[in-house]
Amino acid sequence: MSKNDLNNISRTNWEALKSMSDDDIDYSDIPPLTDEFFEKATLRVPATQEQTINSA
């Protein structure tokens, strides 16, 4: 992840999303999370958050 990734402005219409119920949101393009996915998954914590987590 680069600084440019963190500086991108979201184009999400957050007000429209907040007004929707969960049933109104189309999740059809999101692949299912299988056991295989979680077996291969890796937790990645940004360095700024890692310091906070480790010092707790």
N, C-alpha and C positions, 0 to 999 in steps of 0.2 A: 504494500500500500504506500502510495506516495502522498506528499502534501497536496498535490493537485486533486487527488481522490477526496480528501477531506474538505476541500474548498468548493467542490461542486455544489451548486444551488439545486435543491430538489424542485422538480417540476410537478410534484404531486399536489393535487388540489386537496389539501388536508381538511378544509371545511366540508367539502363534499363527502370525503371519506368518513369524517366524524358523524355525519348525519345518516350514514347507512347502517342498517342492522347487519349482523354477521350473515344472515340468510341472503342479503342483497349482494354480497361480495362474490365475484366469480373466481373460484379457485381452480377452475378446470385446466389451466395451463401449468399448474404446479405439480411436478411429479410426486408420487407417493414416497414417503420416507420409510424405507424398508429396514429390516434388521441388518442387511448387508451395508446400507448407507451408514448406520451408526457404528458398525464394526470398523469401517474405514475412516470415520470422521476424526478430525483433529481439532482440539480447542486452540484457538489463536486469540490471544489477548493483546491489544495494542500496548506498546511500551508505557505510555502514560497511565494506563489503567493497571498495568501489572505492578507498578510501584505501590499503588494504593492497596491492591489486593494482598500483596506480600507483607505489607507493614501492619496489616490488621491483626 
